[in-house]
Amino acid sequence: MAQTAAANSKTAPDAHFYLGRIARQEGRVEEAATELKRSLALKADQPDALAELGQIGVQARDFSHAADYLDQPCAEIQTTTLRTSAAAVVCAHGRRAPGTAVAEI
């Protein structure tokens, strides 16, 4: 069903976003990043997609990659889920080196 929605131009951005979230939750990180990037390519203003991509970087301990996505104005990041809340913490504290408190998120 989500694949069908991804093929529809009106629903594609949301479908790719949710496919990315599902893939990340199931541990398919590369697929998740691909779907989330597709979603952003179709609709750039998606703070939750940026937060998801940032969390992929945080989980991989690739903090410069995470900062690329999380280095958006903090007001744009919604805190409606645990993932976006964690992204807001990273954003609020700025870029951190590995081994600092942000690495524990």
ChimeraX attribute file (.defattr): number of C-alpha atoms within 10 A of each C-alpha:
attribute: neighborCount
match mode: 1-to-1
recipient: residues
	/A:1	6
	/A:2	14
	/A:3	11
	/A:4	10
	/A:5	15
	/A:6	21
	/A:7	13
	/A:8	12
	/A:9	10
	/A:10	11
	/A:11	13
	/A:12	20
	/A:13	26
	/A:14	20
	/A:15	24
	/A:16	26
	/A:17	25
	/A:18	19
	/A:19	22
	/A:20	27
	/A:21	23
	/A:22	16
	/A:23	19
	/A:24	21
	/A:25	11
	/A:26	10
	/A:27	11
	/A:28	13
	/A:29	20
	/A:30	13
	/A:31	16
	/A:32	25
	/A:33	23
	/A:34	16
	/A:35	26
	/A:36	28
	/A:37	20
	/A:38	19
	/A:39	25
	/A:40	18
	/A:41	11
	/A:42	14
	/A:43	13
	/A:44	13
	/A:45	12
	/A:46	17
	/A:47	22
	/A:48	21
	/A:49	28
	/A:50	26
	/A:51	28
	/A:52	25
	/A:53	29
	/A:54	29
	/A:55	26
	/A:56	21
	/A:57	21
	/A:58	24
	/A:59	15
	/A:60	13
	/A:61	17
	/A:62	16
	/A:63	22
	/A:64	17
	/A:65	17
	/A:66	25
	/A:67	23
	/A:68	14
	/A:69	20
	/A:70	30
	/A:71	20
	/A:72	15
	/A:73	11
	/A:74	16
	/A:75	11
	/A:76	12
	/A:77	20
	/A:78	16
	/A:79	17
	/A:80	9
	/A:81	10
	/A:82	9
	/A:83	17
	/A:84	22
	/A:85	15
	/A:86	19
	/A:87	32
	/A:88	23
	/A:89	16
	/A:90	26
	/A:91	24
	/A:92	14
	/A:93	11
	/A:94	14
	/A:95	17
	/A:96	15
	/A:97	13
	/A:98	14
	/A:99	9
	/A:100	9
	/A:101	11
	/A:102	20
	/A:103	16
	/A:104	10
	/A:105	12
